[in-house]
Structure formats: structure tokens, C-alpha cells
């Protein structure tokens, strides 16, 4: 039995010693030439701020009656469904309660 323990401990010690060895070559990072200043290639245009554009109704820029109608439907539907949120969210809340019972803190 002592021989088995000795072989076992020898195997563990050998594994730990070999695990600490690295056979990879030393890392040499390549030297990358960098420019003193950034240079643009080709023609470019100056940025133009769009502060004058509407932020709340951005879809009106496309002049699409279909898109306007879809956005109005979305906004009206959201306004109608917000007061009913606590009622429609009951299944989600009950699922959270069941999960908390299974996995107490």
C-alpha cells in the first residue's frame, strides 16, 4: 500500500512540475512603424451637424404616408398598452416568484 501511495505522489509531483514548464518560445513583439501625424487619403467632406432636424419624428424625413401610419399605430398602441402593463406582466412576475422559491439566496 505504501508503494502505491509513493507512486501516486510521485505522479502528482511530476505532473505539477511539468505543468509549470513552458515550451513556447519567448514572445517577440514586432516593431510597427507609426506616422507622426494622421493623413487623409482622397477627398473628404466636413461633418455637418443635423441639429435642425426633428428628433422626435425622424420618420417624417422620408415623406412616406405608410411609414407615418405605422409610426402612429406604434405610438398609439404603446400609449394604450402602458396602463395595462401591470396586468399583462403578471405571468412574468409569477415565473420570477417560482424561480426565487427554487433558488433562494
C-alpha positions as CSV (number, residue, x, y, z in Angstrom):
1,X,0.0,0.0,0.0
2,X,2.8,2.4,0.8
3,X,4.3,1.7,-2.6
4,X,1.1,2.7,-4.3
5,X,1.0,5.9,-2.3
6,X,4.6,6.7,-3.3
7,X,3.9,6.1,-7.0
8,X,0.7,8.3,-6.7
9,X,2.6,11.1,-5.0
10,X,5.4,10.8,-7.5
11,X,3.0,11.1,-10.4
12,X,1.3,14.1,-8.8
13,X,4.6,15.8,-8.2
14,X,5.8,15.1,-11.8
15,X,2.5,16.4,-13.2
16,X,2.8,19.7,-11.2
17,X,6.5,20.1,-12.2
18,X,5.8,19.5,-15.9
19,X,2.7,21.7,-15.8
20,X,4.9,24.6,-14.7
21,X,7.2,24.2,-17.7
22,X,6.7,26.3,-20.8
23,X,7.9,25.0,-24.1
24,X,6.8,28.1,-26.1
25,X,9.5,30.4,-27.5
26,X,9.8,33.8,-25.9
27,X,7.4,36.4,-27.2
28,X,8.9,39.0,-29.5
29,X,6.5,41.8,-30.5
30,X,7.1,43.2,-33.9
31,X,8.1,46.8,-34.4
32,X,5.3,48.6,-36.3
33,X,6.2,51.9,-38.0
34,X,3.9,54.7,-37.0
35,X,3.3,58.1,-38.7
36,X,3.9,61.4,-36.9
37,X,0.5,62.6,-38.0
38,X,-2.7,61.2,-39.4
39,X,-3.1,61.8,-43.2
40,X,-6.3,61.6,-45.1
41,X,-6.4,59.7,-48.3
42,X,-8.6,61.2,-51.1
43,X,-11.2,63.8,-50.9
44,X,-13.2,64.2,-47.7
45,X,-16.1,66.4,-46.6
46,X,-16.5,68.4,-43.4
47,X,-19.1,67.0,-41.0
48,X,-22.4,68.9,-40.9
49,X,-24.4,68.8,-37.6
50,X,-28.0,67.8,-38.0
51,X,-29.4,69.8,-35.0
52,X,-32.0,71.4,-37.2
53,X,-33.7,68.1,-38.0
54,X,-36.6,66.9,-35.8
55,X,-35.6,64.4,-33.1
56,X,-39.0,63.2,-32.1
57,X,-40.5,62.5,-35.5
58,X,-37.5,61.4,-37.5
59,X,-39.5,59.3,-39.9
60,X,-41.1,62.4,-41.5
61,X,-37.8,63.0,-43.4
62,X,-38.8,60.1,-45.7
63,X,-42.2,61.6,-46.8
64,X,-43.8,58.2,-46.7
65,X,-47.5,58.0,-45.7
66,X,-47.2,54.3,-45.0
67,X,-44.3,54.9,-42.5
68,X,-46.2,57.8,-40.9
69,X,-49.2,55.5,-40.4
70,X,-47.1,52.7,-39.0
71,X,-45.4,55.0,-36.5
72,X,-48.7,56.5,-35.4
73,X,-50.1,53.0,-34.8
74,X,-47.0,52.0,-32.9
75,X,-47.1,55.2,-30.7
76,X,-50.9,54.9,-30.1
77,X,-50.6,51.2,-29.3
78,X,-47.8,51.9,-26.8
79,X,-49.8,54.6,-25.1
80,X,-52.8,52.3,-24.8
81,X,-50.8,49.3,-23.5
82,X,-48.8,51.2,-20.9
83,X,-51.6,51.5,-18.4
84,X,-52.3,47.7,-18.7
85,X,-48.7,46.8,-18.2
86,X,-49.1,45.5,-14.6
87,X,-52.0,43.3,-15.7
88,X,-50.2,41.8,-18.8
89,X,-47.0,41.3,-16.9
90,X,-48.5,39.0,-14.2
91,X,-47.3,35.7,-15.8
92,X,-43.8,37.1,-15.9
93,X,-43.9,38.1,-12.3
94,X,-45.2,34.8,-11.2
95,X,-42.5,33.0,-13.1
96,X,-39.9,35.1,-11.3
97,X,-41.5,34.2,-7.9
98,X,-41.4,30.5,-8.8
99,X,-37.7,30.8,-9.7
100,X,-36.9,32.5,-6.5
101,X,-38.6,29.7,-4.5
102,X,-36.4,27.1,-6.3
103,X,-33.2,29.2,-6.0
104,X,-33.2,31.1,-2.7
105,X,-30.4,33.5,-1.9
